[in-house]
């Protein structure tokens, strides 16, 4: 527990400060989370769930934390110019781990919809936040979740009342900004009541070339007959470590699409746990990673079919170059009463060099007898026959490889249910394969 001790001492010394700059609802589970963290500590590779990523070592350096909530000198509305062309969004920002409320978009969300600071909404509507906050993110089972719950002071809440449809997509941009090596602990709470519909795009960016460590816990509650799309796009830099835990609970006849795309990073560990708790629920869980140099991308997923007549479709694809490392572990659990389950899990991986490494572990646990389930994983290199065919048609080798890699990941991009975002991702992925750093014209963040 050597790594943990510095944080145990830090919390013991600053607990009053942390609570002072947060809300009572967020403070309530803090003591229990801290006790869980003291007991279980950070995950290490000795744990089956984390055997491909030694999370503990990334907490060893001395990081700065803004526990006193000092203002960060940046106006993201002035420096961020990466709006997806032709996609009119309601654009919001989180600077490090604080919701930016000094300026807000001039957009009118439907009546009753809340998108804002988790801390402020918890003070204004404590009963609403108390009903959901921490109910999916079990601090007794995961050290990162316990750590995040212990130190998180703010974040974002997205609440859509019953039968309300949010036509305009909502875009949330997480900006990392610091002059020294820095840690942030973000929290996101998403609640869609019965019959609600919404779409959310979350983008991660880093402004400064220092070492960042970001922990993130997202809880999603999808009520009956809801439709919810959430897209996560990571475009940071090689000195960034991101550890994200996403928990989703779906009620009857809900339809959820989750698509996480890592285009540029340092080390990324994403955990996604989905509970299909109501009959007729459907989850489409997708992911894509493009990595080179010494980048590391690890996705660990779990889909729990707890009731009958639910559907899950899972698709993850990786393209690994240079000495990069990828990992995927996906569990689909079909419980004894979950008859008529329909589940498909696919993981396809492309290693562009002999030094790239991919670890894949698809898993099915089926305890019902009337189900339709399949899973598969492949790891390989570019098709030499296809490469030869393209070169024989006058396409040079570099361009031919780029086209084949682009076609390989295109299946994941095509799951996006917003055409303008799909077009934008096609462009970003092409630029990524060409070695460009996704710099947008006029955007200070991407320079």
Beta strands, then each sheet from edge to edge (+ up, - down):
strand 1: 90-95
strand 2: 98-99
strand 3: 114-117
strand 4: 156-160
strand 5: 170-176
strand 6: 182-192
strand 7: 197-206
strand 8: 212-222
strand 9: 227-235
strand 10: 240-250
strand 11: 255-264
strand 12: 267-276
strand 13: 282-291
strand 14: 296-305
strand 15: 311-320
strand 16: 325-334
strand 17: 342-351
strand 18: 357-366
strand 19: 372-380
sheet 1: 2+ 1- 5- 7- 9- 11- 13- 15- 17- 19-
sheet 2: 3+ 4- 6- 8- 10- 12- 14- 16- 18-
end
